[in-house]
């Protein structure tokens, strides 16, 4: 006998800005650590400095872009909802 299927729960909404800020802070800490130990790294290890700079820069970009993206998605959803409501009338 098959068990009855449960309803699929709604997706969890995370705090995108907090998550992005924590990851950006992690890249900043990694950058500080790598800069402090740069003299102990081999010549090919200096690439890690630029990796951390890139991660930090993309994190800062994400802190600016994520709220913009969420606002634009909310506006698009509202426009679609109003358009479908008008079409249904």
C-alpha positions in Angstrom: 0.0 0.0 0.0 1.5 3.4 -1.1 1.9 6.1 1.5 0.0 9.3 0.8 2.1 12.1 -0.6 2.8 15.2 1.6 2.4 18.7 0.3 5.7 20.3 -0.8 6.7 23.0 1.7 7.2 26.5 0.5 10.9 27.4 -0.2 12.8 29.0 2.6 13.7 32.6 2.1 17.2 33.5 3.2 18.6 36.9 4.2 20.6 37.4 0.9 22.3 40.6 2.1 23.5 39.0 5.3 24.8 35.9 3.5 26.6 38.1 0.9 28.1 40.3 3.7 29.4 37.3 5.6 31.0 35.8 2.5 32.6 39.2 1.6 34.0 39.5 5.1 35.5 36.0 4.7 37.2 37.1 1.5 38.5 40.2 3.3 39.9 38.2 6.2 41.5 35.8 3.7 43.0 38.7 1.9 44.5 40.1 5.1 45.9 36.7 6.0 47.4 36.1 2.6 49.0 39.6 2.5 50.5 39.0 6.0 52.1 35.7 4.9 53.0 36.7 1.3 56.7 36.6 2.0 56.4 32.9 2.9 54.5 32.0 -0.3 56.2 30.7 -3.4 56.2 32.9 -6.4 53.2 31.1 -7.8 51.4 31.6 -4.5 51.0 35.4 -5.1 48.1 34.5 -7.3 46.1 33.9 -4.1 46.3 37.7 -3.3 44.4 38.5 -6.5 42.0 35.6 -5.9 41.1 37.2 -2.6 40.9 40.7 -4.1 38.5 39.4 -6.8 36.3 37.6 -4.3 36.1 40.7 -2.1 35.3 42.9 -5.1 32.6 40.5 -6.4 31.2 40.4 -2.8 31.0 44.2 -2.7 29.3 44.1 -6.1 26.8 41.5 -4.8 26.0 43.7 -1.8 24.9 46.4 -4.2 23.3 44.2 -6.9 21.3 41.7 -4.8 18.8 44.3 -3.4 18.4 45.8 -6.9 17.7 42.4 -8.3 15.1 41.6 -5.6 13.3 44.9 -6.1 13.2 44.4 -9.9 11.9 40.9 -9.5 9.2 42.1 -7.0 8.2 44.8 -9.5 8.0 42.3 -12.3 5.8 40.0 -10.2 3.5 42.9 -9.3 3.2 43.9 -12.9 2.4 40.3 -14.0 -0.2 40.0 -11.2 -1.9 43.3 -12.1 -1.8 42.4 -15.8 -3.4 39.0 -15.2 -6.0 40.6 -12.9 -6.9 43.1 -15.6 -7.1 40.4 -18.2 -9.4 38.4 -16.0 -11.9 41.2 -15.5 
